[in-house]
C-alpha cells in the first residue's frame, strides 16, 4: 500500500483517525463561521437596529415568547 493509502486506511478505519476526522470537521466549520461572521459584520457595520430586527442571543424580556408563558404559571 502507498503512503496515501495508509493514511486513508488510518483515517477511516481506526478509532483515532475517525476522531481526528470529526474534530477536524468541527474546527473547519468553526473557522468558516467566524470568517463569515466577521465579513457580515464588516459589511453591515452601519446598520441601525430597528424594532423589527431580531437577535439570536437577545436576552431582553420585552418580546413575546417563553417569558409570557412563564408568567402565566405563577
C-alpha positions in Angstrom: 0.0 0.0 0.0 1.1 3.5 -0.7 1.6 6.3 1.9 -1.7 7.9 0.9 -3.5 4.5 1.1 -2.1 4.0 4.6 -3.2 7.5 5.6 -6.8 6.9 4.4 -6.9 3.5 6.0 -5.9 5.0 9.3 -8.3 8.0 8.9 -11.4 5.9 8.2 -10.7 2.5 9.8 -9.0 3.5 13.1 -10.9 4.9 16.1 -8.3 7.7 16.5 -8.4 8.6 12.8 -12.2 8.9 12.9 -11.9 11.1 15.9 -9.4 13.3 14.1 -11.7 13.5 11.1 -14.7 14.6 13.3 -12.7 17.2 15.3 -11.1 18.5 12.1 -14.5 18.9 10.6 -15.8 20.8 13.6 -12.8 23.1 13.6 -13.1 23.7 9.8 -16.7 24.7 10.1 -15.9 26.9 13.2 -13.2 28.8 11.3 -15.6 29.2 8.3 -18.3 30.5 10.5 -16.0 33.0 12.2 -14.7 34.3 8.9 -18.2 34.7 7.5 -19.5 36.4 10.7 -16.6 39.0 10.5 -17.3 39.6 6.8 -21.0 40.1 7.6 -20.4 42.5 10.5 -17.9 44.5 8.3 -20.5 44.7 5.5 -23.3 45.8 7.8 -21.3 47.9 10.3 -23.6 51.0 9.9 -26.9 49.1 10.3 -29.0 50.6 13.0 -31.1 48.2 14.9 -34.8 48.6 14.3 -37.8 47.1 16.3 -38.3 44.5 13.5 -34.7 43.2 13.9 -34.2 40.1 16.0 -31.1 38.7 17.7 -30.4 35.1 18.4 -28.7 35.9 21.7 -31.1 38.7 22.8 -32.0 38.2 26.5 -34.5 41.0 26.8 -37.9 40.2 28.1 -39.8 42.7 26.1 -40.5 40.3 23.2 -43.4 37.8 23.3 -42.4 34.2 23.7 -41.5 31.9 26.6 -41.4 34.8 29.1 -45.2 35.2 28.7 -45.7 31.5 29.1 -43.7 31.5 32.3 -45.7 34.4 33.7 -49.0 32.5 33.2 -47.8 29.7 35.5 -47.1 32.0 38.6 
